Amino acid sequence: MLYIGLINLWNKMKLYIHKDTFYNKVYGDETWWKKFKWLLDKKYKNINYEIVNLHYENNINDLQLGNDDFCICRFAHYEEDFELSKRVYPLLYEKFNGRIWPNKTEWYYYNNKQRQLEFFRENNIPHPISHYSYGKDDFIEWVNENNLEYPIVVKKSQGAGSEEVNLVYEKEYSWFDDVNRKEKFFNETDWDEIDFPVISQQYIDVTHDIRIIIFGDKILFSKRIHHWKKDEKKRFPYGWYYGDKDSRLVGSDLTYDEIEKIKHIGVYLKEITDTHLKSKIMSWDIIDENNEFKVCEFSYCFEHLFLENSFYYDIKEEKILKMKNKLKDNAFYTQEELLKTIGA
């Protein structure tokens, strides 16, 4: 009966998928709308759908919607794309009467680290000592009040893939003391490295961070290696950033034993995702997981390499299991899980 009900649902519903032309220039066949098109043409043939560029208001106004139609928009973080997305999201939300992914809460926090910092504080979520700094005096006061040592992490509120993240050190300055006839030295923040306003954050010395991804009742874990100490300092923390031609992001899935040690963190973040974000799919980036873990940021929009036979924690089974999908299915895993959350 459930299967028949879902068929009836999809017979009434039409799916509208955003054709992200800007993202297409960067990722080609990895673009989300192309993956959705492949899945809907090959596997979910009963679903009526349309691919349309929803960055244009005329396209939105021209849509003739049914009461059950649903919208999927993979809005990217790139500035040009994001500015268009901010303008049209309220129109889409109203047009589809809230039947849209990302939902209103997911979108509110996406690509906005200042709002995420406020979210951490309001919900007592462990995070590095952080502050939204407007200028030099504000920054120095925060560093001194918290007895922080350099380096300090600074990041812009928008951005992903470490493209707007830097480490700031103290810089040595000198001056000549005419009275005592000798050169004197003092240290001060290297202000050339800070483009205010920024999120200022306590630096915690770690070798990697952990990405925890919630897919409904599945919790996946991966590790991303910090290579910045072996590479150019500007490439903090991964030794890599978007646009690099000579390096790459290095990561791996966690082993069974590694997941066993930190599965409680995944369960905790699953509860936050359900309760406060009203979301089924969300990624969380954490550090220092073996001590007092800290959350750095979260996003509904992410990339993840799913390996064959990797492990995950199943909330319903309350145990660690192996993924059943094959390597060839991994490229479409996120898109397929999203379709399942809306009834496919």
Backbone torsions as a table, in degrees:
resi	resn	phi	psi	omega
1	MET	NA	-37.6	178.7
2	LEU	-62.1	-42.5	-179.1
3	TYR	-61.8	-43.3	179.1
4	ILE	-63.9	-38.7	179.3
5	GLY	-62.5	-41.7	179.1
6	LEU	-65.9	-38.6	177.4
7	ILE	-61.8	-44.1	178.7
8	ASN	-62.6	-37.1	178.4
9	LEU	-62.2	-47.9	-177.6
10	TRP	-72.1	-25.2	174.3
11	ASN	-65.7	-28.3	179.7
12	LYS	-91.7	-29.1	-173.9
13	MET	-92.3	142.3	170.0
14	LYS	-116.5	137.7	-178.0
15	LEU	-100.7	126.5	176.2
16	TYR	-108.8	123.1	-175.7
17	ILE	-116.7	128.9	-178.3
18	HIS	-66.9	128.2	176.3
19	LYS	-91.6	98.9	-174.6
20	ASP	-84.5	91.1	-175.0
21	THR	-71.6	-33.1	179.2
22	PHE	-67.9	-46.3	178.8
23	TYR	-62.1	-32.5	180.0
24	ASN	-61.9	-33.7	179.2
25	LYS	-64.2	-30.5	-174.9
26	VAL	-90.5	-41.1	-170.4
27	TYR	-113.2	-7.2	174.6
28	GLY	56.9	-121.5	-177.1
29	ASP	-69.0	-13.1	176.7
30	GLU	-81.5	-3.4	179.6
31	THR	-60.6	138.3	-173.9
32	TRP	-59.1	-44.8	-175.0
33	TRP	-63.6	-29.4	176.6
34	LYS	-70.5	-36.5	176.9
35	LYS	-67.4	-41.8	176.7
36	PHE	-61.7	-43.0	-179.6
37	LYS	-59.6	-43.2	179.4
38	TRP	-62.6	-46.9	-179.6
39	LEU	-61.5	-43.5	-176.3
40	LEU	-72.3	-31.0	178.3
41	ASP	-78.7	-33.2	-173.0
42	LYS	-100.3	-34.7	-169.8
43	LYS	-118.0	-37.2	-177.1
44	TYR	-113.9	63.4	-172.0
45	LYS	-71.8	-15.0	-179.7
46	ASN	-80.8	-6.8	-176.7
47	ILE	-92.8	125.2	175.5
48	ASN	-81.6	129.7	-176.4
49	TYR	-147.1	164.5	175.7
50	GLU	-144.7	134.3	175.0
51	ILE	-95.8	123.5	-176.3
52	VAL	-146.8	142.1	177.3
53	ASN	-75.3	106.5	-175.1
54	LEU	-93.3	14.7	172.1
55	HIS	-82.8	-8.1	-178.4
56	TYR	-106.5	124.7	-176.6
57	GLU	-61.9	-34.9	179.0
58	ASN	-62.1	-39.5	178.2
59	ASN	-64.1	-38.2	179.0
60	ILE	-67.6	-45.9	-178.5
61	ASN	-63.1	-29.8	-177.2
62	ASP	-79.9	-10.8	-177.9
63	LEU	-65.6	131.5	175.1
64	GLN	-105.2	97.7	-169.6
65	LEU	-97.2	147.9	168.4
66	GLY	-91.7	171.3	-175.4
67	ASN	-66.8	-21.8	-175.3
68	ASP	-109.9	3.2	-176.5
69	ASP	-64.4	150.2	-173.1
70	PHE	-131.3	148.7	-176.9
71	CYS	-118.4	133.6	174.8
72	ILE	-120.5	121.2	-178.6
73	CYS	-128.2	112.1	173.5
74	ARG	-91.8	86.2	-179.6
75	PHE	-83.4	127.5	-176.3
76	ALA	-86.3	169.3	-176.8
77	HIS	-90.5	-11.5	-178.5
78	TYR	-57.0	139.0	-169.1
79	GLU	-54.4	-48.2	-178.5
80	GLU	-60.6	-45.0	179.8
81	ASP	-67.2	-43.9	-174.3
82	PHE	-66.5	-36.7	178.7
83	GLU	-64.4	-39.7	175.9
84	LEU	-65.0	-42.0	-177.9
85	SER	-64.4	-40.8	178.8
86	LYS	-60.6	-34.3	-177.9
87	ARG	-72.8	-38.8	-172.4
88	VAL	-94.2	-17.1	-176.2
89	TYR	-57.2	-46.7	178.8
90	PRO	-59.0	-34.9	178.4
91	LEU	-66.7	-42.3	179.7
92	LEU	-67.6	-41.3	-179.9
93	TYR	-59.9	-43.5	179.2
94	GLU	-70.1	-42.2	-177.5
95	LYS	-61.5	-41.8	-178.2
96	PHE	-94.8	7.9	177.9
97	ASN	52.8	42.0	176.3
98	GLY	85.4	-4.7	-179.3
99	ARG	-85.7	73.6	-173.8
100	ILE	-147.4	144.3	170.7
101	TRP	-116.4	125.6	6.0
102	PRO	-75.8	153.1	177.8
103	ASN	-72.7	176.5	-172.6
104	LYS	-62.8	-37.9	-179.6
105	THR	-72.2	-43.8	177.1
106	GLU	-57.7	-43.1	-178.4
107	TRP	-69.7	-35.7	-178.6
108	TYR	-58.7	-40.4	-176.2
109	TYR	-92.1	-12.1	-175.7
110	TYR	-65.0	132.7	174.1
111	ASN	57.1	32.6	178.5
112	ASN	-141.3	90.4	-175.2
113	LYS	-69.4	-25.1	176.7
114	GLN	-65.8	-44.9	177.2
115	ARG	-65.2	-37.3	179.2
116	GLN	-65.2	-38.8	177.2
117	LEU	-61.6	-41.7	176.5
118	GLU	-63.3	-38.4	178.5
119	PHE	-62.8	-43.7	178.7
120	PHE	-59.5	-44.4	-177.7
121	ARG	-67.6	-43.3	-177.8
122	GLU	-64.7	-30.6	-175.2
123	ASN	-110.8	14.6	176.2
124	ASN	53.7	42.5	178.7
125	ILE	-88.5	126.7	-179.1
126	PRO	-58.0	131.8	179.4
127	HIS	-155.2	158.1	177.5
128	PRO	-59.6	150.2	175.7
129	ILE	-55.2	122.2	-171.5
130	SER	-139.7	160.2	-178.3
131	HIS	-158.1	140.2	173.9
132	TYR	-87.5	107.7	-172.4
133	SER	-97.8	128.8	-179.1
134	TYR	-94.7	-21.3	-177.4
135	GLY	-172.0	-175.1	-173.5
136	LYS	-60.6	-50.0	-176.4
137	ASP	-61.7	-43.3	179.1
138	ASP	-61.3	-43.1	-179.2
139	PHE	-64.1	-49.8	-178.1
140	ILE	-62.4	-42.3	179.3
141	GLU	-60.0	-42.8	179.3
142	TRP	-65.2	-44.1	179.1
143	VAL	-59.8	-45.7	-177.6
144	ASN	-69.4	-42.2	-179.7
145	GLU	-60.1	-33.5	-176.4
146	ASN	-100.7	6.8	178.8
147	ASN	50.6	44.3	-177.2
148	LEU	-84.8	149.1	176.2
149	GLU	-106.2	152.2	176.0
150	TYR	-79.3	152.3	5.6
151	PRO	-76.4	163.6	175.3
152	ILE	-118.0	138.2	176.1
153	VAL	-82.9	132.3	173.2
154	VAL	-127.0	140.6	-178.8
155	LYS	-147.7	148.6	174.6
156	LYS	-76.5	156.8	-177.9
157	SER	-64.4	-32.9	178.3
158	GLN	-106.0	154.9	177.4
159	GLY	126.1	158.6	-179.7
160	ALA	-148.6	168.3	176.7
161	GLY	66.1	26.5	178.5
162	SER	66.0	14.2	-176.5
163	GLU	-70.3	-22.3	-179.0
164	GLU	-121.3	31.8	-177.4
165	VAL	-119.5	133.4	-179.7
166	ASN	-140.5	160.0	170.5
167	LEU	-103.5	135.3	179.9
168	VAL	-113.8	130.8	179.3
169	TYR	-112.3	169.1	168.5
170	GLU	-81.2	146.8	-178.4
171	LYS	-117.1	138.8	-178.7
172	GLU	-86.0	128.6	177.2
173	TYR	-117.8	158.1	179.0
174	SER	-136.1	156.4	174.3
175	TRP	-150.9	157.8	-176.7
176	PHE	-99.5	120.7	179.1
177	ASP	-83.7	105.3	-176.8
178	ASP	-67.2	-31.3	-177.8
179	VAL	-68.3	-49.4	-177.1
180	ASN	-93.2	-2.0	176.4
181	ARG	55.0	50.0	175.2
182	LYS	-155.1	158.5	-179.2
183	GLU	-82.3	136.6	177.9
184	LYS	-120.6	156.1	-175.0
185	PHE	-126.3	150.9	173.0
186	PHE	-150.7	157.1	179.7
187	ASN	-107.6	142.3	177.2
188	GLU	-148.2	155.5	178.6
189	THR	-54.1	137.6	176.6
190	ASP	-76.6	86.8	-173.1
191	TRP	-65.2	-20.7	-179.1
192	ASP	-63.3	-19.8	-176.8
193	GLU	-90.6	-2.3	-175.6
194	ILE	-116.8	123.7	175.9
195	ASP	-109.0	87.3	-176.3
196	PHE	-64.7	151.2	-2.1
197	PRO	-78.5	152.6	-178.6
198	VAL	-143.5	161.0	165.0
199	ILE	-84.6	117.5	175.9
200	SER	-96.9	137.6	-171.9
201	GLN	-143.5	140.8	174.0
202	GLN	-55.4	133.9	175.7
203	TYR	-86.4	128.2	176.6
204	ILE	-118.8	122.9	-173.4
205	ASP	-78.0	104.4	179.6
206	VAL	-132.7	164.7	-179.5
207	THR	-98.9	-10.8	-176.8
208	HIS	-163.8	167.9	167.0
209	ASP	-122.7	166.2	-179.2
210	ILE	-115.8	130.4	172.1
211	ARG	-101.3	124.1	178.3
212	ILE	-112.7	122.8	-175.5
213	ILE	-116.4	127.1	178.0
214	ILE	-94.2	122.6	171.6
215	PHE	-123.4	84.8	-177.7
216	GLY	62.4	-113.9	-179.7
217	ASP	-96.5	5.5	176.5
218	LYS	-103.8	139.4	176.0
219	ILE	-123.3	117.8	-179.2
220	LEU	-105.3	153.2	-176.1
221	PHE	-133.9	139.0	173.0
222	SER	-144.5	160.7	-177.5
223	LYS	-117.6	135.2	176.8
224	ARG	-119.1	122.5	-171.4
225	ILE	-80.2	137.5	177.1
226	HIS	-93.1	107.4	-177.6
227	HIS	-103.8	6.3	-170.2
228	TRP	-61.3	-28.9	-178.5
229	LYS	-69.4	-21.6	179.5
230	LYS	-97.9	-5.9	-175.8
231	ASP	-122.7	-167.5	179.3
232	GLU	-63.1	136.9	-176.7
233	LYS	-60.7	-27.1	-178.8
234	LYS	-67.5	-15.5	-176.5
235	ARG	-95.5	40.0	175.1
236	PHE	-72.5	137.4	0.4
237	PRO	-101.9	-10.3	-168.7
238	TYR	-92.1	-5.7	-171.4
239	GLY	70.6	23.4	-173.1
240	TRP	-161.0	150.8	171.2
241	TYR	-152.0	166.7	179.2
242	TYR	-55.7	132.6	178.5
243	GLY	99.9	-11.3	177.8
244	ASP	-61.3	139.8	176.7
245	LYS	-108.2	-18.6	-172.7
246	ASP	-115.5	11.2	177.3
247	SER	-153.9	171.6	-177.1
248	ARG	-148.0	163.1	175.8
249	LEU	-76.8	127.5	-177.6
250	VAL	-109.3	127.0	-179.9
251	GLY	-152.9	175.1	179.3
252	SER	-158.6	158.1	173.5
253	ASP	-74.4	158.8	178.0
254	LEU	-84.0	149.6	176.5
255	THR	-76.6	170.4	177.5
256	TYR	-56.0	-47.7	-177.2
257	ASP	-65.6	-37.4	178.7
258	GLU	-65.3	-40.6	178.3
259	ILE	-66.9	-39.4	179.8
260	GLU	-55.9	-37.1	-177.3
261	LYS	-72.2	-28.6	-172.9
262	ILE	-124.1	12.9	-178.6
263	LYS	-60.1	-29.4	179.5
264	HIS	-62.0	-31.2	177.9
265	ILE	-68.0	-41.3	176.8
266	GLY	-61.3	-41.7	178.9
267	VAL	-64.1	-42.4	178.0
268	TYR	-60.4	-45.8	-179.0
269	LEU	-71.2	-28.8	173.8
270	LYS	-63.0	-42.0	178.8
271	GLU	-64.4	-40.9	177.5
272	ILE	-63.1	-43.4	-179.6
273	THR	-60.9	-45.4	-179.3
274	ASP	-68.3	-49.0	-169.8
275	THR	-77.2	-47.5	-171.3
276	HIS	-98.5	-27.2	-178.2
277	LEU	-105.1	-10.6	180.0
278	LYS	52.8	42.8	-171.8
279	SER	-121.2	154.2	176.2
280	LYS	-107.2	-21.9	-178.7
281	ILE	-130.9	122.0	-178.1
282	MET	-159.4	141.5	174.6
283	SER	-109.1	143.4	179.2
284	TRP	-127.7	133.4	176.9
285	ASP	-106.7	123.7	-177.6
286	ILE	-127.4	160.4	174.2
287	ILE	-131.8	164.5	174.8
288	ASP	56.6	44.5	-171.8
289	GLU	-67.4	-22.6	-177.5
290	ASN	-86.7	-7.8	176.2
291	ASN	-114.5	-122.6	174.1
292	GLU	-97.0	95.3	-171.8
293	PHE	-59.0	152.8	178.6
294	LYS	-130.1	136.0	176.0
295	VAL	-89.4	130.7	179.1
296	CYS	-95.5	-44.0	179.0
297	GLU	-168.7	172.1	177.9
298	PHE	-144.1	160.7	-178.0
299	SER	-161.6	143.0	172.8
300	TYR	-78.4	-16.3	-171.1
301	CYS	-116.1	114.9	-172.4
302	PHE	-155.3	166.3	172.4
303	GLU	-117.0	143.5	179.9
304	HIS	-152.9	134.5	177.1
305	LEU	-91.3	114.2	-179.7
306	PHE	-94.5	119.9	-178.7
307	LEU	-95.9	149.8	178.9
308	GLU	-63.4	136.5	177.1
309	ASN	66.7	19.7	176.3
310	SER	-72.7	160.3	-176.7
311	PHE	-94.3	154.9	173.1
312	TYR	-148.0	164.4	176.9
313	TYR	-103.2	128.8	-178.9
314	ASP	-100.3	118.5	-177.2
315	ILE	-62.6	-46.7	-177.1
316	LYS	-66.9	-42.3	-179.1
317	GLU	-78.4	-19.5	-176.5
318	GLU	55.8	43.9	178.7
319	LYS	-154.6	164.0	177.0
320	ILE	-87.4	128.2	-177.4
321	LEU	-126.7	167.6	174.9
322	LYS	-95.8	140.8	175.7
323	MET	-64.0	138.3	-177.7
324	LYS	-90.4	-15.8	-177.1
325	ASN	-71.8	155.0	179.0
326	LYS	-91.8	164.8	-176.1
327	LEU	-55.5	-37.8	-177.9
328	LYS	-66.9	-21.8	-179.6
329	ASP	-86.3	-14.8	-170.7
330	ASN	-64.8	-30.6	-178.1
331	ALA	-63.0	-20.9	-176.6
332	PHE	-114.5	11.5	-171.8
333	TYR	-61.1	-49.9	-177.5
334	THR	-62.1	-44.7	-179.2
335	GLN	-63.6	-40.3	-180.0
336	GLU	-68.7	-39.4	177.0
337	GLU	-63.1	-37.2	178.4
338	LEU	-66.5	-41.7	176.4
339	LEU	-60.0	-37.4	179.8
340	LYS	-65.7	-35.8	-178.8
341	THR	-66.1	-21.4	178.8
342	ILE	-108.3	15.2	168.9
343	GLY	105.9	7.0	-179.7
344	ALA	-71.8	NA	NA
